[in-house]
């Protein structure tokens, strides 16, 4: 397992990159962000209320039934 980015490079730039990665995944409903969170009850595509973290229950819900939606269908759907 790789250490968190902030443990390797403790800087504001690393914090911003970490936040941007979570925000991008949530915006495009990728990975765990494609399902709703059973712990904090936020819908799919929204960040968990735990800062910089995905609840374990949300990750497990995604792993039980992963959705395979690519980036192109999401962009085409928004353009219509």
PDB file with SEQRES, HELIX, SHEET and CRYST1 records, atoms N, CA, C and O in Angstrom:
SEQRES   1 A   80  UNK UNK UNK UNK UNK UNK UNK UNK UNK UNK UNK UNK UNK          
SEQRES   2 A   80  UNK UNK UNK UNK UNK UNK UNK UNK UNK UNK UNK UNK UNK          
SEQRES   3 A   80  UNK UNK UNK UNK UNK UNK UNK UNK UNK UNK UNK UNK UNK          
SEQRES   4 A   80  UNK UNK UNK UNK UNK UNK UNK UNK UNK UNK UNK UNK UNK          
SEQRES   5 A   80  UNK UNK UNK UNK UNK UNK UNK UNK UNK UNK UNK UNK UNK          
SEQRES   6 A   80  UNK UNK UNK UNK UNK UNK UNK UNK UNK UNK UNK UNK UNK          
SEQRES   7 A   80  UNK UNK                                                      
HELIX    1 AA1 UNK A    5  UNK A    8  1                                   4    
HELIX    2 AA2 UNK A   12  UNK A   27  1                                  16    
HELIX    3 AA3 UNK A   31  UNK A   34  5                                   4    
HELIX    4 AA4 UNK A   56  UNK A   64  1                                   9    
HELIX    5 AA5 UNK A   71  UNK A   79  1                                   9    
CRYST1    1.000    1.000    1.000  90.00  90.00  90.00 P 1           1          
ATOM      1  N   UNK A   1       0.839  -1.175   0.000  1.00  0.00           N  
ATOM      2  CA  UNK A   1       0.000   0.000   0.000  1.00  0.00           C  
ATOM      3  C   UNK A   1       0.884   1.238   0.000  1.00  0.00           C  
ATOM      4  O   UNK A   1       1.861   1.307   0.745  1.00  0.00           O  
ATOM      5  N   UNK A   2       0.546   2.204  -0.826  1.00  0.00           N  
ATOM      6  CA  UNK A   2       1.338   3.417  -0.899  1.00  0.00           C  
ATOM      7  C   UNK A   2       0.903   4.389   0.184  1.00  0.00           C  
ATOM      8  O   UNK A   2      -0.276   4.438   0.536  1.00  0.00           O  
ATOM      9  N   UNK A   3       1.832   5.157   0.711  1.00  0.00           N  
ATOM     10  CA  UNK A   3       1.468   6.132   1.743  1.00  0.00           C  
ATOM     11  C   UNK A   3       0.660   7.275   1.134  1.00  0.00           C  
ATOM     12  O   UNK A   3       0.773   7.539  -0.063  1.00  0.00           O  
ATOM     13  N   UNK A   4      -0.151   7.952   1.938  1.00  0.00           N  
ATOM     14  CA  UNK A   4      -0.907   9.100   1.421  1.00  0.00           C  
ATOM     15  C   UNK A   4       0.029  10.174   0.881  1.00  0.00           C  
ATOM     16  O   UNK A   4       1.170  10.306   1.323  1.00  0.00           O  
ATOM     17  N   UNK A   5      -0.472  10.929  -0.074  1.00  0.00           N  
ATOM     18  CA  UNK A   5       0.344  11.953  -0.710  1.00  0.00           C  
ATOM     19  C   UNK A   5       0.836  12.984   0.296  1.00  0.00           C  
ATOM     20  O   UNK A   5       1.966  13.459   0.186  1.00  0.00           O  
ATOM     21  N   UNK A   6       0.006  13.340   1.278  1.00  0.00           N  
ATOM     22  CA  UNK A   6       0.415  14.346   2.251  1.00  0.00           C  
ATOM     23  C   UNK A   6       1.517  13.834   3.171  1.00  0.00           C  
ATOM     24  O   UNK A   6       2.256  14.634   3.745  1.00  0.00           O  
ATOM     25  N   UNK A   7       1.642  12.509   3.325  1.00  0.00           N  
ATOM     26  CA  UNK A   7       2.734  11.964   4.130  1.00  0.00           C  
ATOM     27  C   UNK A   7       4.047  12.021   3.367  1.00  0.00           C  
ATOM     28  O   UNK A   7       5.114  12.153   3.968  1.00  0.00           O  
ATOM     29  N   UNK A   8       3.974  11.923   2.048  1.00  0.00           N  
ATOM     30  CA  UNK A   8       5.177  11.958   1.224  1.00  0.00           C  
ATOM     31  C   UNK A   8       5.620  13.398   0.980  1.00  0.00           C  
ATOM     32  O   UNK A   8       6.796  13.729   1.131  1.00  0.00           O  
ATOM     33  N   UNK A   9       4.673  14.244   0.603  1.00  0.00           N  
ATOM     34  CA  UNK A   9       4.970  15.645   0.307  1.00  0.00           C  
ATOM     35  C   UNK A   9       4.040  16.531   1.147  1.00  0.00           C  
ATOM     36  O   UNK A   9       2.964  16.906   0.681  1.00  0.00           O  
ATOM     37  N   UNK A  10       4.439  16.864   2.371  1.00  0.00           N  
ATOM     38  CA  UNK A  10       3.557  17.689   3.201  1.00  0.00           C  
ATOM     39  C   UNK A  10       3.589  19.152   2.737  1.00  0.00           C  
ATOM     40  O   UNK A  10       4.477  19.916   3.115  1.00  0.00           O  
ATOM     41  N   UNK A  11       2.614  19.520   1.921  1.00  0.00           N  
ATOM     42  CA  UNK A  11       2.566  20.892   1.436  1.00  0.00           C  
ATOM     43  C   UNK A  11       1.143  21.255   1.071  1.00  0.00           C  
ATOM     44  O   UNK A  11       0.305  20.374   0.882  1.00  0.00           O  
ATOM     45  N   UNK A  12       0.858  22.555   0.970  1.00  0.00           N  
ATOM     46  CA  UNK A  12      -0.475  22.976   0.528  1.00  0.00           C  
ATOM     47  C   UNK A  12      -0.800  22.490  -0.886  1.00  0.00           C  
ATOM     48  O   UNK A  12      -1.965  22.251  -1.203  1.00  0.00           O  
ATOM     49  N   UNK A  13       0.211  22.342  -1.731  1.00  0.00           N  
ATOM     50  CA  UNK A  13      -0.022  21.857  -3.092  1.00  0.00           C  
ATOM     51  C   UNK A  13      -0.511  20.410  -3.075  1.00  0.00           C  
ATOM     52  O   UNK A  13      -1.383  20.044  -3.863  1.00  0.00           O  
ATOM     53  N   UNK A  14       0.038  19.594  -2.194  1.00  0.00           N  
ATOM     54  CA  UNK A  14      -0.403  18.203  -2.084  1.00  0.00           C  
ATOM     55  C   UNK A  14      -1.834  18.139  -1.557  1.00  0.00           C  
ATOM     56  O   UNK A  14      -2.623  17.307  -2.004  1.00  0.00           O  
ATOM     57  N   UNK A  15      -2.169  19.009  -0.615  1.00  0.00           N  
ATOM     58  CA  UNK A  15      -3.533  19.059  -0.101  1.00  0.00           C  
ATOM     59  C   UNK A  15      -4.512  19.437  -1.203  1.00  0.00           C  
ATOM     60  O   UNK A  15      -5.586  18.844  -1.308  1.00  0.00           O  
ATOM     61  N   UNK A  16      -4.158  20.405  -2.011  1.00  0.00           N  
ATOM     62  CA  UNK A  16      -5.025  20.839  -3.106  1.00  0.00           C  
ATOM     63  C   UNK A  16      -5.177  19.742  -4.154  1.00  0.00           C  
ATOM     64  O   UNK A  16      -6.268  19.556  -4.692  1.00  0.00           O  
ATOM     65  N   UNK A  17      -4.116  19.020  -4.450  1.00  0.00           N  
ATOM     66  CA  UNK A  17      -4.182  17.928  -5.418  1.00  0.00           C  
ATOM     67  C   UNK A  17      -5.077  16.803  -4.913  1.00  0.00           C  
ATOM     68  O   UNK A  17      -5.839  16.218  -5.683  1.00  0.00           O  
ATOM     69  N   UNK A  18      -4.987  16.503  -3.633  1.00  0.00           N  
ATOM     70  CA  UNK A  18      -5.822  15.467  -3.032  1.00  0.00           C  
ATOM     71  C   UNK A  18      -7.295  15.860  -3.082  1.00  0.00           C  
ATOM     72  O   UNK A  18      -8.144  15.046  -3.442  1.00  0.00           O  
ATOM     73  N   UNK A  19      -7.596  17.098  -2.725  1.00  0.00           N  
ATOM     74  CA  UNK A  19      -8.977  17.590  -2.789  1.00  0.00           C  
ATOM     75  C   UNK A  19      -9.496  17.583  -4.220  1.00  0.00           C  
ATOM     76  O   UNK A  19     -10.650  17.227  -4.459  1.00  0.00           O  
ATOM     77  N   UNK A  20      -8.661  17.970  -5.168  1.00  0.00           N  
ATOM     78  CA  UNK A  20      -9.063  18.001  -6.574  1.00  0.00           C  
ATOM     79  C   UNK A  20      -9.355  16.594  -7.095  1.00  0.00           C  
ATOM     80  O   UNK A  20     -10.280  16.408  -7.885  1.00  0.00           O  
ATOM     81  N   UNK A  21      -8.586  15.618  -6.667  1.00  0.00           N  
ATOM     82  CA  UNK A  21      -8.821  14.245  -7.107  1.00  0.00           C  
ATOM     83  C   UNK A  21     -10.171  13.738  -6.609  1.00  0.00           C  
ATOM     84  O   UNK A  21     -10.910  13.104  -7.363  1.00  0.00           O  
ATOM     85  N   UNK A  22     -10.498  14.011  -5.351  1.00  0.00           N  
ATOM     86  CA  UNK A  22     -11.800  13.598  -4.809  1.00  0.00           C  
ATOM     87  C   UNK A  22     -12.943  14.353  -5.493  1.00  0.00           C  
ATOM     88  O   UNK A  22     -13.970  13.755  -5.812  1.00  0.00           O  
ATOM     89  N   UNK A  23     -12.779  15.636  -5.718  1.00  0.00           N  
ATOM     90  CA  UNK A  23     -13.818  16.439  -6.355  1.00  0.00           C  
ATOM     91  C   UNK A  23     -14.073  15.979  -7.783  1.00  0.00           C  
ATOM     92  O   UNK A  23     -15.224  15.901  -8.214  1.00  0.00           O  
ATOM     93  N   UNK A  24     -13.014  15.675  -8.517  1.00  0.00           N  
ATOM     94  CA  UNK A  24     -13.164  15.211  -9.895  1.00  0.00           C  
ATOM     95  C   UNK A  24     -13.873  13.859  -9.943  1.00  0.00           C  
ATOM     96  O   UNK A  24     -14.754  13.651 -10.778  1.00  0.00           O  
ATOM     97  N   UNK A  25     -13.498  12.945  -9.059  1.00  0.00           N  
ATOM     98  CA  UNK A  25     -14.150  11.633  -9.021  1.00  0.00           C  
ATOM     99  C   UNK A  25     -15.633  11.770  -8.674  1.00  0.00           C  
ATOM    100  O   UNK A  25     -16.471  11.069  -9.240  1.00  0.00           O  
ATOM    101  N   UNK A  26     -15.952  12.660  -7.759  1.00  0.00           N  
ATOM    102  CA  UNK A  26     -17.349  12.864  -7.389  1.00  0.00           C  
ATOM    103  C   UNK A  26     -18.121  13.512  -8.530  1.00  0.00           C  
ATOM    104  O   UNK A  26     -19.252  13.114  -8.812  1.00  0.00           O  
ATOM    105  N   UNK A  27     -17.533  14.496  -9.184  1.00  0.00           N  
ATOM    106  CA  UNK A  27     -18.221  15.207 -10.267  1.00  0.00           C  
ATOM    107  C   UNK A  27     -18.602  14.270 -11.408  1.00  0.00           C  
ATOM    108  O   UNK A  27     -19.698  14.373 -11.961  1.00  0.00           O  
ATOM    109  N   UNK A  28     -17.710  13.365 -11.757  1.00  0.00           N  
ATOM    110  CA  UNK A  28     -17.973  12.436 -12.858  1.00  0.00           C  
ATOM    111  C   UNK A  28     -18.518  11.096 -12.371  1.00  0.00           C  
ATOM    112  O   UNK A  28     -18.633  10.151 -13.152  1.00  0.00           O  
ATOM    113  N   UNK A  29     -18.855  11.010 -11.075  1.00  0.00           N  
ATOM    114  CA  UNK A  29     -19.441   9.812 -10.473  1.00  0.00           C  
ATOM    115  C   UNK A  29     -18.618   8.567 -10.771  1.00  0.00           C  
ATOM    116  O   UNK A  29     -19.132   7.563 -11.262  1.00  0.00           O  
ATOM    117  N   UNK A  30     -17.334   8.657 -10.463  1.00  0.00           N  
ATOM    118  CA  UNK A  30     -16.421   7.546 -10.692  1.00  0.00           C  
ATOM    119  C   UNK A  30     -16.136   6.829  -9.387  1.00  0.00           C  
ATOM    120  O   UNK A  30     -16.103   7.444  -8.321  1.00  0.00           O  
ATOM    121  N   UNK A  31     -15.929   5.525  -9.480  1.00  0.00           N  
ATOM    122  CA  UNK A  31     -15.569   4.738  -8.309  1.00  0.00           C  
ATOM    123  C   UNK A  31     -16.643   4.773  -7.244  1.00  0.00           C  
ATOM    124  O   UNK A  31     -17.828   4.621  -7.540  1.00  0.00           O  
ATOM    125  N   UNK A  32     -16.234   4.970  -6.017  1.00  0.00           N  
ATOM    126  CA  UNK A  32     -17.157   4.963  -4.890  1.00  0.00           C  
ATOM    127  C   UNK A  32     -18.188   6.087  -4.965  1.00  0.00           C  
ATOM    128  O   UNK A  32     -19.245   6.000  -4.340  1.00  0.00           O  
ATOM    129  N   UNK A  33     -17.894   7.116  -5.708  1.00  0.00           N  
ATOM    130  CA  UNK A  33     -18.823   8.241  -5.807  1.00  0.00           C  
ATOM    131  C   UNK A  33     -19.982   7.961  -6.758  1.00  0.00           C  
ATOM    132  O   UNK A  33     -20.829   8.832  -6.958  1.00  0.00           O  
ATOM    133  N   UNK A  34     -20.042   6.763  -7.352  1.00  0.00           N  
ATOM    134  CA  UNK A  34     -21.144   6.425  -8.245  1.00  0.00           C  
ATOM    135  C   UNK A  34     -22.346   5.861  -7.485  1.00  0.00           C  
ATOM    136  O   UNK A  34     -23.394   5.623  -8.087  1.00  0.00           O  
ATOM    137  N   UNK A  35     -22.213   5.645  -6.187  1.00  0.00           N  
ATOM    138  CA  UNK A  35     -23.325   5.146  -5.363  1.00  0.00           C  
ATOM    139  C   UNK A  35     -23.566   6.113  -4.209  1.00  0.00           C  
ATOM    140  O   UNK A  35     -22.686   6.896  -3.850  1.00  0.00           O  
ATOM    141  N   UNK A  36     -24.772   6.052  -3.627  1.00  0.00           N  
ATOM    142  CA  UNK A  36     -25.041   6.919  -2.480  1.00  0.00           C  
ATOM    143  C   UNK A  36     -24.342   6.389  -1.241  1.00  0.00           C  
ATOM    144  O   UNK A  36     -24.024   5.203  -1.160  1.00  0.00           O  
ATOM    145  N   UNK A  37     -24.106   7.260  -0.284  1.00  0.00           N  
ATOM    146  CA  UNK A  37     -23.389   6.876   0.935  1.00  0.00           C  
ATOM    147  C   UNK A  37     -24.398   6.477   2.007  1.00  0.00           C  
ATOM    148  O   UNK A  37     -25.220   7.300   2.411  1.00  0.00           O  
ATOM    149  N   UNK A  38     -24.350   5.222   2.479  1.00  0.00           N  
ATOM    150  CA  UNK A  38     -25.284   4.805   3.516  1.00  0.00           C  
ATOM    151  C   UNK A  38     -24.998   5.407   4.892  1.00  0.00           C  
ATOM    152  O   UNK A  38     -25.868   5.379   5.762  1.00  0.00           O  
ATOM    153  N   UNK A  39     -23.801   5.951   5.107  1.00  0.00           N  
ATOM    154  CA  UNK A  39     -23.462   6.504   6.421  1.00  0.00           C  
ATOM    155  C   UNK A  39     -23.881   7.963   6.562  1.00  0.00           C  
ATOM    156  O   UNK A  39     -24.515   8.328   7.552  1.00  0.00           O  
ATOM    157  N   UNK A  40     -23.533   8.809   5.579  1.00  0.00           N  
ATOM    158  CA  UNK A  40     -23.881  10.228   5.697  1.00  0.00           C  
ATOM    159  C   UNK A  40     -25.052  10.604   4.790  1.00  0.00           C  
ATOM    160  O   UNK A  40     -25.455  11.767   4.758  1.00  0.00           O  
ATOM    161  N   UNK A  41     -25.600   9.644   4.058  1.00  0.00           N  
ATOM    162  CA  UNK A  41     -26.824   9.790   3.260  1.00  0.00           C  
ATOM    163  C   UNK A  41     -26.742  10.874   2.191  1.00  0.00           C  
ATOM    164  O   UNK A  41     -27.729  11.561   1.930  1.00  0.00           O  
ATOM    165  N   UNK A  42     -25.584  11.032   1.577  1.00  0.00           N  
ATOM    166  CA  UNK A  42     -25.472  11.951   0.445  1.00  0.00           C  
ATOM    167  C   UNK A  42     -25.688  11.153  -0.839  1.00  0.00           C  
ATOM    168  O   UNK A  42     -25.331   9.976  -0.898  1.00  0.00           O  
ATOM    169  N   UNK A  43     -26.267  11.776  -1.868  1.00  0.00           N  
ATOM    170  CA  UNK A  43     -26.520  11.040  -3.105  1.00  0.00           C  
ATOM    171  C   UNK A  43     -25.240  10.761  -3.887  1.00  0.00           C  
ATOM    172  O   UNK A  43     -24.167  11.258  -3.547  1.00  0.00           O  
ATOM    173  N   UNK A  44     -25.373   9.965  -4.928  1.00  0.00           N  
ATOM    174  CA  UNK A  44     -24.235   9.673  -5.800  1.00  0.00           C  
ATOM    175  C   UNK A  44     -23.753  10.962  -6.451  1.00  0.00           C  
ATOM    176  O   UNK A  44     -24.559  11.822  -6.805  1.00  0.00           O  
ATOM    177  N   UNK A  45     -22.462  11.094  -6.606  1.00  0.00           N  
ATOM    178  CA  UNK A  45     -21.887  12.286  -7.217  1.00  0.00           C  
ATOM    179  C   UNK A  45     -21.613  13.412  -6.246  1.00  0.00           C  
ATOM    180  O   UNK A  45     -21.226  14.504  -6.663  1.00  0.00           O  
ATOM    181  N   UNK A  46     -21.804  13.173  -4.966  1.00  0.00           N  
ATOM    182  CA  UNK A  46     -21.564  14.190  -3.935  1.00  0.00           C  
ATOM    183  C   UNK A  46     -20.504  13.661  -2.982  1.00  0.00           C  
ATOM    184  O   UNK A  46     -20.494  12.477  -2.644  1.00  0.00           O  
ATOM    185  N   UNK A  47     -19.617  14.541  -2.552  1.00  0.00           N  
ATOM    186  CA  UNK A  47     -18.576  14.145  -1.603  1.00  0.00           C  
ATOM    187  C   UNK A  47     -19.186  13.736  -0.271  1.00  0.00           C  
ATOM    188  O   UNK A  47     -20.211  14.283   0.138  1.00  0.00           O  
ATOM    189  N   UNK A  48     -18.560  12.776   0.410  1.00  0.00           N  
ATOM    190  CA  UNK A  48     -19.001  12.399   1.755  1.00  0.00           C  
ATOM    191  C   UNK A  48     -18.779  13.566   2.707  1.00  0.00           C  
ATOM    192  O   UNK A  48     -17.942  14.435   2.461  1.00  0.00           O  
ATOM    193  N   UNK A  49     -19.530  13.573   3.786  1.00  0.00           N  
ATOM    194  CA  UNK A  49     -19.383  14.654   4.756  1.00  0.00           C  
ATOM    195  C   UNK A  49     -18.071  14.553   5.530  1.00  0.00           C  
ATOM    196  O   UNK A  49     -17.632  15.537   6.125  1.00  0.00           O  
ATOM    197  N   UNK A  50     -17.437  13.372   5.531  1.00  0.00           N  
ATOM    198  CA  UNK A  50     -16.113  13.229   6.133  1.00  0.00           C  
ATOM    199  C   UNK A  50     -15.104  13.863   5.186  1.00  0.00           C  
ATOM    200  O   UNK A  50     -15.016  13.470   4.023  1.00  0.00           O  
ATOM    201  N   UNK A  51     -14.357  14.820   5.660  1.00  0.00           N  
ATOM    202  CA  UNK A  51     -13.439  15.547   4.794  1.00  0.00           C  
ATOM    203  C   UNK A  51     -12.305  14.648   4.316  1.00  0.00           C  
ATOM    204  O   UNK A  51     -11.666  13.954   5.106  1.00  0.00           O  
ATOM    205  N   UNK A  52     -12.067  14.675   2.995  1.00  0.00           N  
ATOM    206  CA  UNK A  52     -10.985  13.912   2.368  1.00  0.00           C  
ATOM    207  C   UNK A  52     -11.049  12.422   2.657  1.00  0.00           C  
ATOM    208  O   UNK A  52     -10.023  11.774   2.865  1.00  0.00           O  
ATOM    209  N   UNK A  53     -12.248  11.891   2.669  1.00  0.00           N  
ATOM    210  CA  UNK A  53     -12.394  10.484   2.972  1.00  0.00           C  
ATOM    211  C   UNK A  53     -13.664   9.964   2.324  1.00  0.00           C  
ATOM    212  O   UNK A  53     -14.626  10.709   2.140  1.00  0.00           O  
ATOM    213  N   UNK A  54     -13.664   8.696   1.983  1.00  0.00           N  
ATOM    214  CA  UNK A  54     -14.855   8.009   1.500  1.00  0.00           C  
ATOM    215  C   UNK A  54     -15.204   6.993   2.574  1.00  0.00           C  
ATOM    216  O   UNK A  54     -14.361   6.191   2.979  1.00  0.00           O  
ATOM    217  N   UNK A  55     -16.455   7.028   3.037  1.00  0.00           N  
ATOM    218  CA  UNK A  55     -16.851   6.088   4.070  1.00  0.00           C  
ATOM    219  C   UNK A  55     -16.701   4.655   3.581  1.00  0.00           C  
ATOM    220  O   UNK A  55     -16.909   4.365   2.403  1.00  0.00           O  
ATOM    221  N   UNK A  56     -16.342   3.777   4.484  1.00  0.00           N  
ATOM    222  CA  UNK A  56     -16.133   2.367   4.151  1.00  0.00           C  
ATOM    223  C   UNK A  56     -17.408   1.734   3.609  1.00  0.00           C  
ATOM    224  O   UNK A  56     -17.349   0.914   2.692  1.00  0.00           O  
ATOM    225  N   UNK A  57     -18.552   2.100   4.160  1.00  0.00           N  
ATOM    226  CA  UNK A  57     -19.820   1.532   3.693  1.00  0.00           C  
ATOM    227  C   UNK A  57     -20.084   1.920   2.240  1.00  0.00           C  
ATOM    228  O   UNK A  57     -20.616   1.120   1.470  1.00  0.00           O  
ATOM    229  N   UNK A  58     -19.717   3.136   1.865  1.00  0.00           N  
ATOM    230  CA  UNK A  58     -19.901   3.575   0.479  1.00  0.00           C  
ATOM    231  C   UNK A  58     -18.975   2.812  -0.455  1.00  0.00           C  
ATOM    232  O   UNK A  58     -19.383   2.388  -1.536  1.00  0.00           O  
ATOM    233  N   UNK A  59     -17.748   2.642  -0.041  1.00  0.00           N  
ATOM    234  CA  UNK A  59     -16.784   1.889  -0.851  1.00  0.00           C  
ATOM    235  C   UNK A  59     -17.233   0.442  -1.007  1.00  0.00           C  
ATOM    236  O   UNK A  59     -17.119  -0.127  -2.093  1.00  0.00           O  
ATOM    237  N   UNK A  60     -17.743  -0.161   0.065  1.00  0.00           N  
ATOM    238  CA  UNK A  60     -18.218  -1.548  -0.002  1.00  0.00           C  
ATOM    239  C   UNK A  60     -19.447  -1.665  -0.894  1.00  0.00           C  
ATOM    240  O   UNK A  60     -19.581  -2.647  -1.623  1.00  0.00           O  
ATOM    241  N   UNK A  61     -20.354  -0.679  -0.854  1.00  0.00           N  
ATOM    242  CA  UNK A  61     -21.532  -0.701  -1.720  1.00  0.00           C  
ATOM    243  C   UNK A  61     -21.118  -0.647  -3.185  1.00  0.00           C  
ATOM    244  O   UNK A  61     -21.723  -1.314  -4.025  1.00  0.00           O  
ATOM    245  N   UNK A  62     -20.103   0.133  -3.497  1.00  0.00           N  
ATOM    246  CA  UNK A  62     -19.609   0.209  -4.873  1.00  0.00           C  
ATOM    247  C   UNK A  62     -18.957  -1.108  -5.290  1.00  0.00           C  
ATOM    248  O   UNK A  62     -19.182  -1.586  -6.402  1.00  0.00           O  
ATOM    249  N   UNK A  63     -18.164  -1.689  -4.415  1.00  0.00           N  
ATOM    250  CA  UNK A  63     -17.454  -2.917  -4.758  1.00  0.00           C  
ATOM    251  C   UNK A  63     -18.397  -4.101  -4.948  1.00  0.00           C  
ATOM    252  O   UNK A  63     -18.064  -5.039  -5.671  1.00  0.00           O  
ATOM    253  N   UNK A  64     -19.570  -4.074  -4.309  1.00  0.00           N  
ATOM    254  CA  UNK A  64     -20.536  -5.152  -4.487  1.00  0.00           C  
ATOM    255  C   UNK A  64     -21.188  -5.096  -5.864  1.00  0.00           C  
ATOM    256  O   UNK A  64     -21.533  -6.139  -6.420  1.00  0.00           O  
ATOM    257  N   UNK A  65     -21.361  -3.903  -6.425  1.00  0.00           N  
ATOM    258  CA  UNK A  65     -22.020  -3.760  -7.723  1.00  0.00           C  
ATOM    259  C   UNK A  65     -21.384  -2.596  -8.483  1.00  0.00           C  
ATOM    260  O   UNK A  65     -22.006  -1.541  -8.616  1.00  0.00           O  
ATOM    261  N   UNK A  66     -20.159  -2.765  -8.985  1.00  0.00           N  
ATOM    262  CA  UNK A  66     -19.494  -1.650  -9.663  1.00  0.00           C  
ATOM    263  C   UNK A  66     -20.171  -1.307 -10.994  1.00  0.00           C  
ATOM    264  O   UNK A  66     -20.579  -2.194 -11.743  1.00  0.00           O  
ATOM    265  N   UNK A  67     -20.280  -0.023 -11.268  1.00  0.00           N  
ATOM    266  CA  UNK A  67     -20.844   0.437 -12.534  1.00  0.00           C  
ATOM    267  C   UNK A  67     -19.689   0.754 -13.476  1.00  0.00           C  
ATOM    268  O   UNK A  67     -18.686   1.332 -13.057  1.00  0.00           O  
ATOM    269  N   UNK A  68     -19.822   0.387 -14.722  1.00  0.00           N  
ATOM    270  CA  UNK A  68     -18.768   0.635 -15.701  1.00  0.00           C  
ATOM    271  C   UNK A  68     -19.250   1.683 -16.690  1.00  0.00           C  
ATOM    272  O   UNK A  68     -19.602   1.364 -17.826  1.00  0.00           O  
ATOM    273  N   UNK A  69     -19.265   2.929 -16.253  1.00  0.00           N  
ATOM    274  CA  UNK A  69     -19.639   4.040 -17.124  1.00  0.00           C  
ATOM    275  C   UNK A  69     -18.375   4.794 -17.466  1.00  0.00           C  
ATOM    276  O   UNK A  69     -17.663   5.260 -16.577  1.00  0.00           O  
ATOM    277  N   UNK A  70     -18.093   4.916 -18.747  1.00  0.00           N  
ATOM    278  CA  UNK A  70     -16.907   5.635 -19.173  1.00  0.00           C  
ATOM    279  C   UNK A  70     -17.134   7.131 -19.176  1.00  0.00           C  
ATOM    280  O   UNK A  70     -18.257   7.594 -18.971  1.00  0.00           O  
ATOM    281  N   UNK A  71     -16.099   7.873 -19.401  1.00  0.00           N  
ATOM    282  CA  UNK A  71     -16.176   9.327 -19.394  1.00  0.00           C  
ATOM    283  C   UNK A  71     -16.929   9.861 -20.603  1.00  0.00           C  
ATOM    284  O   UNK A  71     -17.639  10.860 -20.483  1.00  0.00           O  
ATOM    285  N   UNK A  72     -16.799   9.234 -21.755  1.00  0.00           N  
ATOM    286  CA  UNK A  72     -17.437   9.735 -22.972  1.00  0.00           C  
ATOM    287  C   UNK A  72     -18.962   9.748 -22.854  1.00  0.00           C  
ATOM    288  O   UNK A  72     -19.560  10.764 -23.210  1.00  0.00           O  
ATOM    289  N   UNK A  73     -19.647   8.678 -22.373  1.00  0.00           N  
ATOM    290  CA  UNK A  73     -21.094   8.763 -22.237  1.00  0.00           C  
ATOM    291  C   UNK A  73     -21.547   9.871 -21.291  1.00  0.00           C  
ATOM    292  O   UNK A  73     -22.589  10.485 -21.516  1.00  0.00           O  
ATOM    293  N   UNK A  74     -20.781  10.133 -20.240  1.00  0.00           N  
ATOM    294  CA  UNK A  74     -21.144  11.212 -19.320  1.00  0.00           C  
ATOM    295  C   UNK A  74     -21.066  12.564 -20.009  1.00  0.00           C  
ATOM    296  O   UNK A  74     -21.939  13.408 -19.808  1.00  0.00           O  
ATOM    297  N   UNK A  75     -20.036  12.786 -20.816  1.00  0.00           N  
ATOM    298  CA  UNK A  75     -19.896  14.058 -21.508  1.00  0.00           C  
ATOM    299  C   UNK A  75     -20.961  14.216 -22.585  1.00  0.00           C  
ATOM    300  O   UNK A  75     -21.468  15.319 -22.788  1.00  0.00           O  
ATOM    301  N   UNK A  76     -21.307  13.142 -23.273  1.00  0.00           N  
ATOM    302  CA  UNK A  76     -22.334  13.218 -24.310  1.00  0.00           C  
ATOM    303  C   UNK A  76     -23.692  13.515 -23.680  1.00  0.00           C  
ATOM    304  O   UNK A  76     -24.468  14.296 -24.229  1.00  0.00           O  
ATOM    305  N   UNK A  77     -23.988  12.903 -22.536  1.00  0.00           N  
ATOM    306  CA  UNK A  77     -25.257  13.135 -21.866  1.00  0.00           C  
ATOM    307  C   UNK A  77     -25.396  14.580 -21.414  1.00  0.00           C  
ATOM    308  O   UNK A  77     -26.502  15.120 -21.458  1.00  0.00           O  
ATOM    309  N   UNK A  78     -24.331  15.222 -20.988  1.00  0.00           N  
ATOM    310  CA  UNK A  78     -24.385  16.623 -20.545  1.00  0.00           C  
ATOM    311  C   UNK A  78     -24.543  17.576 -21.706  1.00  0.00           C  
ATOM    312  O   UNK A  78     -25.105  18.659 -21.547  1.00  0.00           O  
ATOM    313  N   UNK A  79     -24.054  17.188 -22.876  1.00  0.00           N  
ATOM    314  CA  UNK A  79     -24.112  18.076 -24.030  1.00  0.00           C  
ATOM    315  C   UNK A  79     -25.522  18.158 -24.611  1.00  0.00           C  
ATOM    316  O   UNK A  79     -25.842  19.135 -25.288  1.00  0.00           O  
ATOM    317  N   UNK A  80     -26.360  17.175 -24.369  1.00  0.00           N  
ATOM    318  CA  UNK A  80     -27.713  17.142 -24.930  1.00  0.00           C  
ATOM    319  C   UNK A  80     -28.640  18.079 -24.245  1.00  0.00           C  
ATOM    320  O   UNK A  80     -29.813  18.163 -24.607  1.00  0.00           O  
TER     321      UNK A  80                                                      
END                                                                             
